[in-house]
């Protein structure tokens, strides 16, 4: 929590510092392109069911074990947008795409009719990786000298890869179970705020915090029954993802309205 507060303060601090060295304010109206980089963290909530071959271990996850903490990581990418200034108000829209190294994994158990013991649990190792992330957001705010302070909200999407390995410890299965993988696209929303300041000759610098809720999506994973096996196997589960991101970006205005 303290790191998130410090990161948000640093983002706004960069914008405030840039304001002290900027040229006289020009109109924010126009089209711009830019790049951004930053830090993100989050968590994943998931649930599991079988589509084939469930046999005796088709129970849901132990209710106390359904969350994966994503590792803190970087993100970076590009954005394009447009603003319209009306007096001291600025209205805009921005689309961005980011690549990330956010991933996480967890080991979970299913309880087959009683407390978990070495002979009554199925163990699931689930790994999740966010490969790409993007938003399409509106921005609304007010100017103060060379600075533009704004709130933002809109649509978010992500491409997510998942892998699952199953080990059953019951008497019917003494060897590893399924090894499956797959990917899907999440659609959700993004909301946040930030500050942007004008620099010389069409350049501007921004710092922002964006909260992303990627909602719930279903995964259809395919693979084999054992790590070295060849029997086709299918699993399905759903997971929801939430992210907190802190970004710094540099924009260049390529044309004014």
ROLUM-63854 format. One record per residue (C-alpha): residue number from 1; residue in three letters; y, z, x. Coordinates in steps of 0.02 Angstrom, whole numbers, plus 32768, in hexadecimal, padded with zeros to 4 digits. Layout:
+-----+--------+------+------+------+
| num | residu |    Y |    Z |    X |
+-----+--------+------+------+------+
| NUM |    ALA |    Y |    Z |    X |
...
+-----+--------+------+------+------+
This chain:
+-----+--------+------+------+------+
| num | residu |    Y |    Z |    X |
+-----+--------+------+------+------+
|   1 |    UNK | 8000 | 8000 | 8000 |
|   2 |    UNK | 8078 | 802D | 808D |
|   3 |    UNK | 8051 | 7F88 | 80E3 |
|   4 |    UNK | 807A | 7F27 | 8043 |
|   5 |    UNK | 8121 | 7F81 | 8033 |
|   6 |    UNK | 8148 | 7F60 | 80EA |
|   7 |    UNK | 811A | 7EA8 | 80DA |
|   8 |    UNK | 8187 | 7E92 | 8040 |
|   9 |    UNK | 8219 | 7EEA | 8098 |
|  10 |    UNK | 8204 | 7E7A | 812F |
|  11 |    UNK | 8207 | 7DDC | 80C3 |
|  12 |    UNK | 82A9 | 7E10 | 806F |
|  13 |    UNK | 82EE | 7E4A | 8116 |
|  14 |    UNK | 82D5 | 7D9D | 8161 |
|  15 |    UNK | 8332 | 7D51 | 80CF |
|  16 |    UNK | 83C2 | 7DCD | 80E3 |
|  17 |    UNK | 83CD | 7DAC | 819E |
|  18 |    UNK | 83D2 | 7CF1 | 8180 |
|  19 |    UNK | 8462 | 7D09 | 8106 |
|  20 |    UNK | 84CB | 7D55 | 8190 |
|  21 |    UNK | 84BE | 7CB7 | 81FB |
|  22 |    UNK | 84C5 | 7C33 | 8173 |
|  23 |    UNK | 854E | 7BB5 | 8154 |
|  24 |    UNK | 85BA | 7BB0 | 80B7 |
|  25 |    UNK | 8552 | 7BA7 | 8019 |
|  26 |    UNK | 852C | 7AFB | 7FD4 |
|  27 |    UNK | 84E4 | 7AD1 | 7F2A |
|  28 |    UNK | 842E | 7B01 | 7F0E |
|  29 |    UNK | 8417 | 7A6A | 7E9C |
|  30 |    UNK | 839E | 79ED | 7EE4 |
|  31 |    UNK | 82EE | 79C7 | 7F1F |
|  32 |    UNK | 82A2 | 7A1E | 7FB6 |
|  33 |    UNK | 8204 | 7A22 | 801E |
|  34 |    UNK | 81C8 | 7AAA | 8092 |
|  35 |    UNK | 8140 | 7B11 | 80E4 |
|  36 |    UNK | 810C | 7BC7 | 80D7 |
|  37 |    UNK | 809D | 7C48 | 812A |
|  38 |    UNK | 806F | 7CF9 | 8100 |
|  39 |    UNK | 7FF4 | 7D85 | 80E1 |
|  40 |    UNK | 7F83 | 7DA8 | 804C |
|  41 |    UNK | 7F04 | 7E27 | 8010 |
|  42 |    UNK | 7EA1 | 7E3F | 7F70 |
|  43 |    UNK | 7DFD | 7E6A | 7F1B |
|  44 |    UNK | 7D71 | 7E19 | 7EB7 |
|  45 |    UNK | 7D17 | 7E5F | 7E1E |
|  46 |    UNK | 7C70 | 7E0D | 7DF6 |
|  47 |    UNK | 7BD8 | 7E10 | 7D85 |
|  48 |    UNK | 7B2E | 7DBC | 7D91 |
|  49 |    UNK | 7AAB | 7D6E | 7D20 |
|  50 |    UNK | 7A16 | 7CFE | 7D41 |
|  51 |    UNK | 79FE | 7C4D | 7D02 |
|  52 |    UNK | 794D | 7C30 | 7D43 |
|  53 |    UNK | 78BD | 7C94 | 7D88 |
|  54 |    UNK | 7904 | 7D40 | 7D61 |
|  55 |    UNK | 7858 | 7D91 | 7D4C |
|  56 |    UNK | 786C | 7E4E | 7D5F |
|  57 |    UNK | 7916 | 7E5B | 7DB3 |
|  58 |    UNK | 798B | 7E19 | 7D2D |
|  59 |    UNK | 79F0 | 7EB7 | 7D13 |
|  60 |    UNK | 7AAD | 7EB5 | 7D2D |
|  61 |    UNK | 7B01 | 7EFF | 7DC5 |
|  62 |    UNK | 7B0B | 7FBB | 7DD1 |
|  63 |    UNK | 7BB1 | 7FDA | 7D74 |
|  64 |    UNK | 7BF5 | 803D | 7E08 |
|  65 |    UNK | 7BDF | 7FA8 | 7E7D |
|  66 |    UNK | 7C3F | 7F11 | 7E3F |
|  67 |    UNK | 7CD2 | 7EF9 | 7EB4 |
|  68 |    UNK | 7CEF | 7EA0 | 7F59 |
|  69 |    UNK | 7D8A | 7EC5 | 7FC0 |
|  70 |    UNK | 7DCD | 7E27 | 800F |
|  71 |    UNK | 7DFC | 7E36 | 80C5 |
|  72 |    UNK | 7EB6 | 7E32 | 80EA |
|  73 |    UNK | 7EDF | 7D85 | 812A |
|  74 |    UNK | 7F5B | 7CFB | 8143 |
|  75 |    UNK | 7F8F | 7C6B | 80D5 |
|  76 |    UNK | 7FF9 | 7BD4 | 80FC |
|  77 |    UNK | 8029 | 7B30 | 80AE |
|  78 |    UNK | 80B0 | 7AC4 | 8062 |
|  79 |    UNK | 8120 | 7AC2 | 7FC9 |
|  80 |    UNK | 818E | 7A49 | 7F6A |
|  81 |    UNK | 820C | 7A74 | 7EE4 |
|  82 |    UNK | 82B0 | 7A55 | 7E8C |
|  83 |    UNK | 8342 | 7AC3 | 7E58 |
|  84 |    UNK | 83D1 | 7AB1 | 7DDD |
|  85 |    UNK | 8469 | 7B1F | 7DF6 |
|  86 |    UNK | 84DA | 7B4C | 7D63 |
|  87 |    UNK | 8568 | 7BBA | 7D9F |
|  88 |    UNK | 8518 | 7C54 | 7DEC |
|  89 |    UNK | 846E | 7C31 | 7D9D |
|  90 |    UNK | 83E4 | 7BC9 | 7DEC |
|  91 |    UNK | 834E | 7B84 | 7D8E |
|  92 |    UNK | 82C0 | 7B31 | 7DEB |
|  93 |    UNK | 8209 | 7B02 | 7DF7 |
|  94 |    UNK | 8199 | 7B08 | 7E90 |
|  95 |    UNK | 80E7 | 7AD0 | 7EB8 |
|  96 |    UNK | 808B | 7B0C | 7F52 |
|  97 |    UNK | 7FE0 | 7AFF | 7FA3 |
|  98 |    UNK | 7F9A | 7B77 | 8025 |
|  99 |    UNK | 7F03 | 7B84 | 8095 |
| 100 |    UNK | 7EC0 | 7C34 | 80B2 |
| 101 |    UNK | 7E41 | 7C98 | 8115 |
| 102 |    UNK | 7E26 | 7D16 | 8089 |
| 103 |    UNK | 7D71 | 7D48 | 8074 |
| 104 |    UNK | 7D04 | 7DDD | 804E |
| 105 |    UNK | 7C51 | 7E11 | 8030 |
| 106 |    UNK | 7BF3 | 7E9E | 7FDD |
| 107 |    UNK | 7B41 | 7EE0 | 7FC8 |
| 108 |    UNK | 7B13 | 7F10 | 7F16 |
| 109 |    UNK | 7A79 | 7F51 | 7EBC |
| 110 |    UNK | 7A2B | 7F39 | 7E11 |
| 111 |    UNK | 79CE | 7FCB | 7DC6 |
| 112 |    UNK | 7926 | 7F9C | 7D79 |
| 113 |    UNK | 7904 | 8028 | 7CFF |
| 114 |    UNK | 793F | 80C2 | 7D5C |
| 115 |    UNK | 7994 | 8108 | 7DF6 |
| 116 |    UNK | 799B | 8096 | 7E8D |
| 117 |    UNK | 7909 | 80B6 | 7F03 |
| 118 |    UNK | 78BD | 804A | 7F8B |
| 119 |    UNK | 7840 | 8007 | 7F0C |
| 120 |    UNK | 78B0 | 7FEA | 7E76 |
| 121 |    UNK | 794D | 7F8E | 7EAD |
| 122 |    UNK | 7981 | 7EDD | 7EC8 |
| 123 |    UNK | 7A07 | 7ECA | 7F4C |
| 124 |    UNK | 7A89 | 7E41 | 7F43 |
| 125 |    UNK | 7AF8 | 7E0C | 7FD3 |
| 126 |    UNK | 7B8B | 7DAB | 7F8C |
| 127 |    UNK | 7C12 | 7D58 | 7FF8 |
| 128 |    UNK | 7CB2 | 7D08 | 7FB5 |
| 129 |    UNK | 7D30 | 7C9B | 8012 |
| 130 |    UNK | 7DD5 | 7C57 | 7FCE |
| 131 |    UNK | 7DE5 | 7BAB | 801C |
| 132 |    UNK | 7E88 | 7B71 | 7FCD |
| 133 |    UNK | 7F0D | 7BBC | 7F5C |
| 134 |    UNK | 7FA1 | 7B72 | 7EFF |
| 135 |    UNK | 8025 | 7B95 | 7E7B |
| 136 |    UNK | 809E | 7B38 | 7E0B |
| 137 |    UNK | 812B | 7BB0 | 7DE0 |
| 138 |    UNK | 81D5 | 7BB7 | 7D91 |
| 139 |    UNK | 8261 | 7C11 | 7DEE |
| 140 |    UNK | 82F9 | 7C60 | 7D9C |
| 141 |    UNK | 837F | 7CC5 | 7DF3 |
| 142 |    UNK | 8431 | 7CE2 | 7E26 |
| 143 |    UNK | 8497 | 7CB5 | 7EBF |
| 144 |    UNK | 84F6 | 7D30 | 7F2C |
| 145 |    UNK | 8556 | 7CD6 | 7FB4 |
| 146 |    UNK | 84DA | 7C6C | 8014 |
| 147 |    UNK | 8445 | 7CC8 | 7FC8 |
| 148 |    UNK | 83DB | 7CA4 | 7F2E |
| 149 |    UNK | 8379 | 7D38 | 7EE5 |
| 150 |    UNK | 82F2 | 7D03 | 7E6A |
| 151 |    UNK | 825E | 7D31 | 7E00 |
| 152 |    UNK | 81CD | 7CB9 | 7DF2 |
| 153 |    UNK | 8133 | 7C9F | 7D84 |
| 154 |    UNK | 80B9 | 7C15 | 7D5C |
| 155 |    UNK | 800A | 7BCD | 7D6F |
| 156 |    UNK | 7F94 | 7BF5 | 7E01 |
| 157 |    UNK | 7EF3 | 7BA2 | 7E3A |
| 158 |    UNK | 7E74 | 7BBC | 7EC5 |
| 159 |    UNK | 7DD7 | 7B6B | 7F0B |
| 160 |    UNK | 7D57 | 7BF3 | 7F2F |
| 161 |    UNK | 7CAE | 7BEA | 7F87 |
| 162 |    UNK | 7C23 | 7C69 | 7F65 |
| 163 |    UNK | 7B7C | 7C8F | 7FB6 |
| 164 |    UNK | 7AF3 | 7D04 | 7F7B |
| 165 |    UNK | 7A54 | 7D47 | 7FCC |
| 166 |    UNK | 79D4 | 7DAD | 7F69 |
| 167 |    UNK | 7959 | 7E2D | 7FAC |
| 168 |    UNK | 78DF | 7E80 | 7F34 |
| 169 |    UNK | 7893 | 7F28 | 7F67 |
| 170 |    UNK | 781B | 7F3C | 7ED5 |
| 171 |    UNK | 775D | 7F30 | 7EDE |
| 172 |    UNK | 7758 | 7E7F | 7E97 |
| 173 |    UNK | 77C1 | 7E33 | 7F23 |
| 174 |    UNK | 77B7 | 7E6A | 7FD8 |
| 175 |    UNK | 7818 | 7DD5 | 801F |
| 176 |    UNK | 78CC | 7D99 | 800F |
| 177 |    UNK | 78F9 | 7D43 | 7F6D |
| 178 |    UNK | 7979 | 7CBB | 7F48 |
| 179 |    UNK | 79FA | 7C77 | 7FC2 |
| 180 |    UNK | 7A7C | 7C16 | 7F5E |
| 181 |    UNK | 7B2F | 7BD7 | 7F6D |
| 182 |    UNK | 7BB4 | 7B7A | 7F0B |
| 183 |    UNK | 7C6E | 7B6B | 7EEB |
| 184 |    UNK | 7CE4 | 7B63 | 7E58 |
| 185 |    UNK | 7D9C | 7B5A | 7E2A |
| 186 |    UNK | 7DFD | 7BEE | 7DE5 |
| 187 |    UNK | 7E96 | 7BDB | 7D74 |
| 188 |    UNK | 7F0C | 7C6D | 7D57 |
| 189 |    UNK | 7FC1 | 7CA0 | 7D67 |
| 190 |    UNK | 803F | 7CD3 | 7DEC |
| 191 |    UNK | 80D9 | 7D42 | 7DDF |
| 192 |    UNK | 8151 | 7D89 | 7E5F |
| 193 |    UNK | 81FE | 7D81 | 7EA9 |
| 194 |    UNK | 825E | 7D5B | 7F46 |
| 195 |    UNK | 82FF | 7D2B | 7F9C |
| 196 |    UNK | 8335 | 7C89 | 7FEE |
| 197 |    UNK | 83CE | 7C69 | 805A |
| 198 |    UNK | 8422 | 7BC8 | 808F |
| 199 |    UNK | 842C | 7B9C | 8146 |
| 200 |    UNK | 848A | 7B0A | 8193 |
| 201 |    UNK | 8471 | 7A53 | 8162 |
| 202 |    UNK | 83FE | 7A62 | 80CB |
| 203 |    UNK | 8386 | 7AE4 | 8110 |
| 204 |    UNK | 835B | 7B87 | 80B8 |
| 205 |    UNK | 82EC | 7C1C | 80DF |
| 206 |    UNK | 828F | 7C84 | 805E |
| 207 |    UNK | 8225 | 7D21 | 8052 |
| 208 |    UNK | 81BD | 7D4A | 7FB8 |
| 209 |    UNK | 8132 | 7DB3 | 7F6C |
| 210 |    UNK | 80B7 | 7D5C | 7EF7 |
| 211 |    UNK | 8030 | 7DB4 | 7E90 |
| 212 |    UNK | 7FA3 | 7D40 | 7E5E |
| 213 |    UNK | 7F21 | 7D61 | 7DD7 |
| 214 |    UNK | 7E9F | 7CD6 | 7DE1 |
| 215 |    UNK | 7E43 | 7D0F | 7D45 |
| 216 |    UNK | 7D88 | 7D05 | 7D28 |
| 217 |    UNK | 7D1E | 7C6E | 7D56 |
| 218 |    UNK | 7C63 | 7C4A | 7D4B |
| 219 |    UNK | 7BFD | 7C14 | 7DE2 |
| 220 |    UNK | 7B5E | 7BAE | 7DDC |
| 221 |    UNK | 7B06 | 7BCA | 7E82 |
| 222 |    UNK | 7A71 | 7B65 | 7EBD |
| 223 |    UNK | 79FA | 7B78 | 7F4F |
| 224 |    UNK | 7947 | 7BAB | 7F75 |
| 225 |    UNK | 78D8 | 7C40 | 7F4F |
| 226 |    UNK | 78CD | 7C7B | 8004 |
| 227 |    UNK | 7934 | 7C58 | 80A1 |
| 228 |    UNK | 78AD | 7BE1 | 80E1 |
| 229 |    UNK | 7869 | 7BAA | 8039 |
| 230 |    UNK | 787A | 7B0A | 7FD6 |
| 231 |    UNK | 7869 | 7B40 | 7F20 |
| 232 |    UNK | 790C | 7B19 | 7EC2 |
| 233 |    UNK | 7965 | 7BB2 | 7E7F |
| 234 |    UNK | 7A00 | 7BCC | 7E15 |
| 235 |    UNK | 7A6D | 7C65 | 7DF8 |
| 236 |    UNK | 7B0D | 7C7D | 7D97 |
| 237 |    UNK | 7B92 | 7D02 | 7D9E |
| 238 |    UNK | 7C4A | 7D16 | 7D77 |
| 239 |    UNK | 7CD4 | 7D62 | 7DDE |
| 240 |    UNK | 7D8E | 7D84 | 7DCB |
| 241 |    UNK | 7E0A | 7D88 | 7E5C |
| 242 |    UNK | 7EB3 | 7DDC | 7E75 |
| 243 |    UNK | 7F26 | 7DC0 | 7F0B |
| 244 |    UNK | 7FC6 | 7E07 | 7F55 |
| 245 |    UNK | 8022 | 7D91 | 7FCA |
| 246 |    UNK | 80BF | 7D9F | 8034 |
| 247 |    UNK | 810A | 7CFB | 8071 |
| 248 |    UNK | 8196 | 7CB9 | 80DC |
| 249 |    UNK | 81C8 | 7C03 | 80C4 |
| 250 |    UNK | 8240 | 7B81 | 8108 |
| 251 |    UNK | 8285 | 7AFA | 8093 |
| 252 |    UNK | 82E7 | 7A5C | 80B0 |
| 253 |    UNK | 834F | 7A0D | 8024 |
| 254 |    UNK | 832D | 7952 | 8022 |
| 255 |    UNK | 83A5 | 7925 | 7F96 |
| 256 |    UNK | 8426 | 7972 | 7F21 |
| 257 |    UNK | 843D | 795C | 7E67 |
+-----+--------+------+------+------+
